[in-house]
Amino acid sequence: MLALYLFTYFSILAFIFLVVQKIIRYSRMPVHLRWELYPVAHEPERNKYGGSYFEEKEWWSKPIKKDHLAEMLYMLEEIFFLKGVYHHNKKLWLFSYPFHLGLYLITAVFILITGSAILNLGGLISISNPQNAGGEILFY
């Protein structure tokens, strides 16, 4: 059992060390090598082809237009459907998407279990004897 504890602590320390090492390496890179990720989802006119407001002359003197709804939709597509992986590496997507979908389902089940426990402790529902549809959903 002691070996498991030591392995856990070693894993956490290794993770922290490697993350700090990566941050230091990125911070020491020249500015021209710190590539930005495109397309920028909040730029409405240019996100189709991957451009940015840096293309315009004197971009610093013009106001930046942002479309937050487009940004949220782009994020949701990427998070729930792994759209970028699908378009760029379909072989990886075939194995990665079911894995991520399983993680989302595990998270949803955890939220439901936590919610039902809180509601049961608060006396709002009775899990052992469900009286309404909400209690039955959380029970089953």
Salt bridges, closest charged atoms under 4 A:
GLU43 OE1 - ARG46 NH1 3.67
GLU55 OE1 - ARG46 NE 3.64
GLU56 OE2 - ARG46 NH2 2.13
GLU56 OE1 - LYS62 NZ 3.45
GLU71 OE2 - HIS42 ND1 3.86
GLU71 OE1 - HIS68 ND1 3.56
GLU77 OE1 - LYS83 NZ 3.13
